[in-house]
Amino acid sequence: MGDKGKAFRLLHEMPDTFIIPNPWDIGTARILESMGFKALATTSAGLAFSLGVPEGRVSWKQTIDHCQTMVESTSLPVSADLEKGIGDDPDSAAETIKIAISIGLAGCSLEDHTGLPDAPVYDLSLAVDRIEAAVKARDALDHDFVITARAENFMWGRSDLDDTILRLQAFEKAGADVLYAPGLHDLSMIKTVCESVTRPVNVVMGLPGGTFSVVQLAEAGVKRISVGASMARLAYGSFVQAAREICAEGTFSYSKNAIGFSELEAFFKKSDSA
């Protein structure tokens, strides 16, 4: 466990920008590992889709069981999308970290999103207290574990870059290892965020809107690139299109784009021999 945490931290200290893709089951985790990625991250939305429910309808037990399954399915460090954790107060944030470490995760993200439609983002003071409590819990357990603090403004209709930067700076001061504001939609905003903090910044690609290359993001100062649920949405989108073709046309041309058995199974044979 400690070695994975250390390996994950070292990725953030290397000079190059790195990609941390988001599998949603054992098969996709093993495919990504066999392709040479250095770390993986779970996706709360991808997990929800795999369980046939909307995001936000997955229980804490289901989330933790899934994270443990992902940890056990790969030799790579796994960071978990734990949303707001098990509760709202700082003590619950601390308990979230203790649980995450206990199941072998190398890191996790904690959001300042409340889950409440009328008040979607925690007050800054509470959001900071939660990150401080999470960091103290990690330090008390003496495990190398990377805490990512997420400022969710842009995901919930609060397109306030100044407040987002203020939150990220406060999270940095509170001890967060990585800073993350999903929903930034142009390179100038991303660059401004990166220049406003000294800790590594994660940026997600694959949300609706513009996407940028690894080179462009690296030049803007990004250290880590995730893809959220976009690969899961691509997979489910292809499935839906195939089903619609069958229903509407009675044809099966979608199968021309299906990966072959031998190519797909080759990924899993690599995992078996590891």
Kinemage of the C-alpha trace (Angstrom):
@kinemage 1
@onewidth
@group {chain A} dominant
@subgroup {mainchain}
@vectorlist {calphas} color= white
{ca met a 1} P 0.000 0.000 0.000
{ca gly a 2} L 2.722 2.420 0.981
{ca asp a 3} L 4.714 1.695 -2.147
{ca lys a 4} L 1.735 2.510 -4.371
{ca gly a 5} L 1.166 5.764 -2.517
{ca lys a 6} L 4.812 6.698 -2.929
{ca ala a 7} L 4.793 5.727 -6.598
{ca phe a 8} L 1.700 7.841 -7.150
{ca arg a 9} L 3.247 10.846 -5.430
{ca leu a 10} L 6.419 10.495 -7.482
{ca leu a 11} L 4.408 10.773 -10.697
{ca his a 12} L 3.428 14.284 -9.586
{ca glu a 13} L 7.067 15.169 -8.965
{ca met a 14} L 8.327 14.071 -12.379
{ca pro a 15} L 8.989 16.812 -14.947
{ca asp a 16} L 6.456 15.531 -17.476
{ca thr a 17} L 2.691 15.901 -17.499
{ca phe a 18} L 0.997 12.522 -17.070
{ca ile a 19} L -2.410 11.062 -17.892
{ca ile a 20} L -4.484 9.231 -15.320
{ca pro a 21} L -7.385 7.575 -17.171
{ca asn a 22} L -10.627 6.527 -15.486
{ca pro a 23} L -11.703 2.893 -15.875
{ca trp a 24} L -15.060 1.813 -14.478
{ca asp a 25} L -14.633 -1.946 -14.081
{ca ile a 26} L -11.965 -4.641 -13.846
{ca gly a 27} L -11.782 -5.157 -17.603
{ca thr a 28} L -11.188 -1.511 -18.448
{ca ala a 29} L -8.654 -1.209 -15.604
{ca arg a 30} L -6.659 -4.136 -16.933
{ca ile a 31} L -6.768 -2.849 -20.508
{ca leu a 32} L -5.413 0.527 -19.405
{ca glu a 33} L -2.679 -1.047 -17.288
{ca ser a 34} L -1.578 -3.247 -20.181
{ca met a 35} L -1.370 -0.188 -22.434
{ca gly a 36} L 1.271 1.366 -20.221
{ca phe a 37} L -0.510 3.970 -18.121
{ca lys a 38} L 1.201 4.596 -14.787
{ca ala a 39} L -1.837 5.159 -12.537
{ca leu a 40} L -5.608 4.890 -12.657
{ca ala a 41} L -8.507 6.813 -11.155
{ca thr a 42} L -12.049 5.689 -10.514
{ca thr a 43} L -15.037 7.601 -11.868
{ca ser a 44} L -18.154 8.029 -9.756
{ca ala a 45} L -20.295 8.585 -12.847
{ca gly a 46} L -18.820 5.586 -14.656
{ca leu a 47} L -19.523 3.421 -11.615
{ca ala a 48} L -23.101 4.684 -11.444
{ca phe a 49} L -23.689 3.912 -15.128
{ca ser a 50} L -22.298 0.399 -14.684
{ca leu a 51} L -24.818 -0.128 -11.883
{ca gly a 52} L -27.666 1.246 -13.987
{ca val a 53} L -28.343 4.338 -11.883
{ca pro a 54} L -27.763 8.094 -12.316
{ca glu a 55} L -24.690 9.656 -10.732
{ca gly a 56} L -25.315 10.437 -7.082
{ca arg a 57} L -27.426 7.313 -6.504
{ca val a 58} L -24.554 5.017 -5.525
{ca ser a 59} L -24.238 4.117 -1.839
{ca trp a 60} L -21.047 4.620 0.123
{ca lys a 61} L -20.680 0.842 0.536
{ca gln a 62} L -21.020 0.313 -3.197
{ca thr a 63} L -18.404 2.998 -3.808
{ca ile a 64} L -15.886 1.560 -1.358
{ca asp a 65} L -16.467 -2.014 -2.506
{ca his a 66} L -15.869 -0.872 -6.087
{ca cys a 67} L -12.692 0.982 -5.119
{ca gln a 68} L -11.353 -2.084 -3.337
{ca thr a 69} L -12.127 -4.223 -6.380
{ca met a 70} L -10.255 -1.782 -8.583
{ca val a 71} L -7.250 -1.764 -6.245
{ca glu a 72} L -7.150 -5.554 -6.284
{ca ser a 73} L -7.502 -5.757 -10.075
{ca thr a 74} L -4.324 -3.863 -10.964
{ca ser a 75} L -0.740 -3.411 -9.828
{ca leu a 76} L -0.989 0.315 -10.543
{ca pro a 77} L -1.691 3.037 -7.982
{ca val a 78} L -5.415 3.817 -7.894
{ca ser a 79} L -6.862 7.168 -6.870
{ca ala a 80} L -10.567 7.256 -6.044
{ca asp a 81} L -13.283 9.713 -6.954
{ca leu a 82} L -14.972 9.763 -3.535
{ca glu a 83} L -17.112 12.864 -4.231
{ca lys a 84} L -17.711 14.582 -0.859
{ca gly a 85} L -16.882 11.473 1.184
{ca ile a 86} L -19.101 9.960 3.858
{ca gly a 87} L -20.515 13.228 5.193
{ca asp a 88} L -20.365 16.987 5.361
{ca asp a 89} L -18.328 17.891 8.428
{ca pro a 90} L -14.540 17.783 8.861
{ca asp a 91} L -14.680 14.623 10.971
{ca ser a 92} L -16.388 12.788 8.123
{ca ala a 93} L -13.689 13.969 5.723
{ca ala a 94} L -11.049 12.561 8.068
{ca glu a 95} L -12.910 9.255 8.321
{ca thr a 96} L -13.161 9.128 4.532
{ca ile a 97} L -9.372 9.293 4.256
{ca lys a 98} L -8.888 6.582 6.890
{ca ile a 99} L -11.216 4.249 4.991
{ca ala a 100} L -9.576 5.037 1.653
{ca ile a 101} L -6.126 4.239 3.018
{ca ser a 102} L -7.351 1.048 4.688
{ca ile a 103} L -8.473 -0.484 1.380
{ca gly a 104} L -5.190 0.215 -0.392
{ca leu a 105} L -5.953 3.315 -2.420
{ca ala a 106} L -2.975 5.502 -3.336
{ca gly a 107} L -5.015 8.701 -3.252
{ca cys a 108} L -8.472 10.189 -3.549
{ca ser a 109} L -10.281 13.392 -4.387
{ca leu a 110} L -12.617 15.291 -2.073
{ca glu a 111} L -15.082 17.801 -3.489
{ca asp a 112} L -16.570 20.988 -2.106
{ca his a 113} L -19.874 19.977 -3.760
{ca thr a 114} L -22.607 19.460 -1.168
{ca gly a 115} L -25.010 17.383 -3.240
{ca leu a 116} L -27.768 19.925 -2.537
{ca pro a 117} L -29.349 21.592 -5.594
{ca asp a 118} L -30.110 24.855 -3.779
{ca ala a 119} L -26.662 25.178 -2.192
{ca pro a 120} L -24.324 23.095 -4.339
{ca val a 121} L -20.981 24.294 -2.930
{ca tyr a 122} L -19.829 24.367 0.686
{ca asp a 123} L -18.995 27.684 2.300
{ca leu a 124} L -15.282 28.285 1.918
{ca ser a 125} L -14.513 27.965 5.633
{ca leu a 126} L -16.157 24.547 5.876
{ca ala a 127} L -14.576 23.391 2.620
{ca val a 128} L -11.124 24.319 3.942
{ca asp a 129} L -11.763 22.705 7.333
{ca arg a 130} L -12.673 19.485 5.539
{ca ile a 131} L -9.399 19.418 3.620
{ca glu a 132} L -7.404 20.253 6.747
{ca ala a 133} L -9.058 17.372 8.602
{ca ala a 134} L -8.385 15.010 5.700
{ca val a 135} L -4.692 15.954 5.623
{ca lys a 136} L -4.331 15.547 9.398
{ca ala a 137} L -5.937 12.105 9.212
{ca arg a 138} L -3.527 11.062 6.468
{ca asp a 139} L -0.504 12.383 8.333
{ca ala a 140} L -1.531 10.642 11.558
{ca leu a 141} L -1.629 7.286 9.784
{ca asp a 142} L 1.844 7.797 8.316
{ca his a 143} L 0.894 6.529 4.865
{ca asp a 144} L 1.936 8.140 1.605
{ca phe a 145} L -1.468 9.040 0.210
{ca val a 146} L -2.189 11.810 -2.312
{ca ile a 147} L -5.149 14.063 -1.461
{ca thr a 148} L -6.728 15.961 -4.346
{ca ala a 149} L -8.968 18.894 -3.414
{ca arg a 150} L -11.683 19.746 -5.930
{ca ala a 151} L -13.333 23.154 -6.374
{ca glu a 152} L -16.649 22.420 -8.067
{ca asn a 153} L -17.907 25.916 -8.954
{ca phe a 154} L -17.841 25.482 -12.725
{ca met a 155} L -19.702 22.177 -12.569
{ca trp a 156} L -22.673 23.765 -10.831
{ca gly a 157} L -23.296 27.005 -12.699
{ca arg a 158} L -20.930 29.149 -10.630
{ca ser a 159} L -18.534 30.324 -13.334
{ca asp a 160} L -16.482 32.449 -10.961
{ca leu a 161} L -12.791 32.015 -11.710
{ca asp a 162} L -11.660 34.336 -8.913
{ca asp a 163} L -13.588 32.385 -6.280
{ca thr a 164} L -12.380 29.108 -7.746
{ca ile a 165} L -8.757 30.231 -7.512
{ca leu a 166} L -9.364 31.505 -3.975
{ca arg a 167} L -10.660 28.070 -3.017
{ca leu a 168} L -7.777 26.230 -4.645
{ca gln a 169} L -5.264 28.494 -2.910
{ca ala a 170} L -6.984 27.862 0.416
{ca phe a 171} L -6.966 24.114 -0.216
{ca glu a 172} L -3.260 24.315 -0.999
{ca lys a 173} L -2.629 26.133 2.264
{ca ala a 174} L -4.684 23.473 4.058
{ca gly a 175} L -2.273 20.823 2.785
{ca ala a 176} L -3.879 19.351 -0.334
{ca asp a 177} L -1.364 17.621 -2.587
{ca val a 178} L -3.176 18.196 -5.907
{ca leu a 179} L -5.647 20.904 -6.927
{ca tyr a 180} L -8.509 20.354 -9.317
{ca ala a 181} L -11.273 22.578 -10.704
{ca pro a 182} L -13.311 20.567 -13.226
{ca gly a 183} L -15.131 22.485 -15.926
{ca leu a 184} L -12.464 25.022 -16.911
{ca his a 185} L -13.238 25.478 -20.579
{ca asp a 186} L -10.364 27.405 -22.147
{ca leu a 187} L -6.596 27.312 -22.004
{ca ser a 188} L -6.213 30.834 -20.645
{ca met a 189} L -8.315 29.938 -17.596
{ca ile a 190} L -6.358 26.742 -17.085
{ca lys a 191} L -3.064 28.612 -17.341
{ca thr a 192} L -4.268 31.255 -14.876
{ca val a 193} L -5.198 28.558 -12.365
{ca cys a 194} L -1.851 26.814 -12.748
{ca glu a 195} L 0.018 30.088 -12.262
{ca ser a 196} L -2.026 30.903 -9.148
{ca val a 197} L -0.939 27.853 -7.122
{ca thr a 198} L 2.279 25.966 -6.493
{ca arg a 199} L 0.912 22.431 -6.100
{ca pro a 200} L 0.231 20.130 -9.081
{ca val a 201} L -3.002 20.835 -10.970
{ca asn a 202} L -5.302 18.172 -12.421
{ca val a 203} L -7.426 19.007 -15.449
{ca val a 204} L -10.174 16.785 -16.848
{ca met a 205} L -10.594 16.306 -20.574
{ca gly a 206} L -13.655 14.845 -22.267
{ca leu a 207} L -16.364 17.063 -20.824
{ca pro a 208} L -18.721 18.666 -23.359
{ca gly a 209} L -16.998 21.585 -25.066
{ca gly a 210} L -13.411 22.132 -26.098
{ca thr a 211} L -10.632 19.628 -25.580
{ca phe a 212} L -6.917 20.281 -25.639
{ca ser a 213} L -3.886 18.119 -26.317
{ca val a 214} L -1.396 16.904 -23.754
{ca val a 215} L 1.172 19.299 -25.219
{ca gln a 216} L -1.187 22.276 -24.907
{ca leu a 217} L -2.100 21.411 -21.324
{ca ala a 218} L 1.517 20.844 -20.353
{ca glu a 219} L 2.445 24.234 -21.761
{ca ala a 220} L -0.339 25.759 -19.657
{ca gly a 221} L 1.215 24.251 -16.544
{ca val a 222} L -0.985 21.186 -15.986
{ca lys a 223} L 0.678 18.262 -14.222
{ca arg a 224} L -2.064 15.598 -14.365
{ca ile a 225} L -4.815 14.935 -16.913
{ca ser a 226} L -7.843 12.766 -16.159
{ca val a 227} L -10.766 11.898 -18.426
{ca gly a 228} L -13.608 11.501 -15.925
{ca ala a 229} L -16.528 9.509 -17.263
{ca ser a 230} L -15.865 10.394 -20.910
{ca met a 231} L -14.497 6.968 -21.870
{ca ala a 232} L -17.415 5.283 -20.121
{ca arg a 233} L -19.813 7.583 -21.970
{ca leu a 234} L -18.095 6.710 -25.240
{ca ala a 235} L -18.500 2.994 -24.552
{ca tyr a 236} L -22.132 3.311 -23.554
{ca gly a 237} L -22.769 5.644 -26.483
{ca ser a 238} L -21.463 3.029 -28.904
{ca phe a 239} L -23.670 0.408 -27.257
{ca val a 240} L -26.742 2.642 -27.522
{ca gln a 241} L -26.057 3.380 -31.193
{ca ala a 242} L -25.733 -0.341 -31.923
{ca ala a 243} L -28.991 -1.114 -30.127
{ca arg a 244} L -30.772 1.699 -31.969
{ca glu a 245} L -29.532 0.364 -35.306
{ca ile a 246} L -30.919 -3.078 -34.495
{ca cys a 247} L -34.261 -1.660 -33.340
{ca ala a 248} L -34.724 0.890 -36.107
{ca glu a 249} L -33.068 -0.745 -39.111
{ca gly a 250} L -32.871 -4.428 -38.320
{ca thr a 251} L -29.212 -4.358 -39.372
{ca phe a 252} L -25.949 -5.134 -37.608
{ca ser a 253} L -23.344 -2.971 -39.308
{ca tyr a 254} L -22.145 -1.751 -35.898
{ca ser a 255} L -20.248 -5.045 -35.572
{ca lys a 256} L -17.721 -3.821 -38.167
{ca asn a 257} L -16.321 -1.515 -35.479
{ca ala a 258} L -16.287 -4.112 -32.691
{ca ile a 259} L -12.880 -5.118 -31.389
{ca gly a 260} L -11.884 -8.678 -32.260
{ca phe a 261} L -11.926 -11.467 -29.678
{ca ser a 262} L -8.199 -12.167 -29.914
{ca glu a 263} L -7.220 -8.502 -29.625
{ca leu a 264} L -9.487 -7.981 -26.617
{ca glu a 265} L -8.467 -11.172 -24.862
{ca ala a 266} L -4.796 -10.317 -25.361
{ca phe a 267} L -5.175 -7.473 -22.866
{ca phe a 268} L -6.489 -9.849 -20.218
{ca lys a 269} L -3.868 -12.513 -20.895
{ca lys a 270} L -1.219 -9.907 -20.093
{ca ser a 271} L -2.926 -9.330 -16.733
{ca asp a 272} L -3.053 -13.049 -15.992
{ca ser a 273} L 0.663 -13.454 -16.617
{ca ala a 274} L 1.692 -10.454 -14.498
